[in-house]
């Protein structure tokens, strides 16, 4: 854990946040600044700075993040209407919090 990392502090319960999902490796919570009706963050408890910092030993946690994303999309009722799973990588790619996290974004109304 990095003491200055807000997502480490959230995942460890130091910052109050309602988790929509939690297991020994991952927490899921709502984005504080949502860009869609459904905007969840899937965050590993172990600090990994960015996609650029993952290694072969991180395969399992990355896979788990995607499976949880799929399951959370179903719980949020966007699995059939459609959703995005998105990593922002580094500042130029839109990453603002330097702790790996996967965005689940969806819930837009279909335009006729």
C-alpha positions, 0 to 999 in steps of 0.5 A: 500500500502506498500511504498517499494513494487514495485507492489504497486507502479506500480499499483498506477501509481508511476512507469510507466508501460503499463497496458494491463488491469486495473479495480478498483481491478486488473492490468495486465502487461508484466513480465520484465523478460519473460520466455515465448513468452507470460508472463503476471502478474495479480496483485491485487492493494491491497497489499497481500503479498503471497498466504500464507497471503490470507483469506476467505475475499480474495475469490472474488479477487482470483476468479477475478484474474483467470477470468481475466487470462482466458480473457487475454489468449484469448486476447493474442491468447494462449487460444486455444494453451494452457497456464499456470496460476501460483502462486509462493509461498515464496522464496522456491516456486520461489516468488521474489516479495512479492506482490501476483501475478498470472503469465499467461505463454504461446505462445510456438510453438508446436513441431512436 
